[in-house]
Each structure stands twice: as structure tokens, then as C-alpha cells.
Amino acid sequence: MRIFSLSPIVLVIGLAAMSMNTSGAMIALSLIGFAAIILIVLLAATVVITAEVERLDARAIE
């Protein structure tokens, strides 16, 4: 859950860079995109791990 608290910081840094100049805007967009990719990967990993744990629990109960 720590990534969720970091994403607003990344957005703020991106907006600050964007207000400076156009190359700052490119940096900001890449930061935001990078943060989004990390979030998607973490969510996917969480879903896979949760499904795996539930499957193992079901096997242990049997």
C-alpha cells in the first residue's frame, strides 16, 4: 500500500516540472506513466498472489 501514498508525490513532482518548461512536461508525463505502470504491475501481482493463497488454503482444508 506504500505505492498508493507515493503516487500523489509523483504527480506533484510532475506538475512542478511541467510548470517550468516543455521538457519538464515530458519528464512529468514519463514519471506519471512510470507510476501508473508500477501500480498496474503491483495490482496484478496482488491479485495473482491472493488467488494462489486461496487455492493453497482450499487444498489445505481438503
C-alpha positions, 0 to 999 in steps of 0.5 A: 500500500506504500505505492498508493501514498507515493503516487500523489508525490509523483504527480506533484513532482510532475506538475512542478516540472511541467510548470517550468518548461516543455521538457519538464512536461515530458519528464512529468508525463514519463514519471506519471506513466512510470507510476501508473505502470508500477501500480498496474504491475503491483495490482496484478501481482496482488491479485495473482498472489491472493488467488494462489493463497486461496487455492493453497488454503482450499487444498489445505482444508481438503 
